[in-house]
Amino acid sequence: MIRKYKVLFLIMFIVLLMSLQFVDARVKPKKPLSGKIITVDPGHGGTSYTQ
């Protein structure tokens, strides 16, 4: 019975170690739009009543 838990724990530990390679731990910038040009396209925006 104890051997079964040891094997299960070992398998879970190996899976955990293998899954750590998929973790993305990069720090994202606080101002993602800093230094970028933002343009606003007004589009048509009207209704059929006003056109």
N, C-alpha and C positions, 0 to 999 in steps of 0.2 A: 504494500500500500504506500509506504513512504517512498519507495523507488519510483512509483508512478508519478508522484508529485515532483520528485527531483527531475525526472525526464521532462515533465510538462514545464517546470520552471526554466530548465535549460533551453528548451525550444522557444519559450516566450522571450527569454533574454537574447537569444540569437536573432529572433525576428525584430526585436527592439533595436539592436545594434545595426541591423541591415536597414531599418527604416530611417535611421538618423542621417543617412547620406542624402535623403530627399528633402531635408529641412532647409529652408532658405532663411538665413539669419542675417541678411544684409540690412543695414540701417538706411531707411528711406529719408530723403531730404525733407526738412520741415516746410520749405517753400518750393513745391514742385513746379510752379509757374514762373519762378524767378528767372529773368533773362530771356523770357519767351515773349513773342508778340502775339497779342490776342486781338482778333478781328471779330466784329459783330456784323452779321448779315441780317438786315431788317426783314428781308423777305417781302412777301405781299402783305400778310397779316390782316387784310381787310375781310369784310364779309360781303356777301352778294348784295346786301342792302346798300352799302356805302360805295360800291364800285359802279 
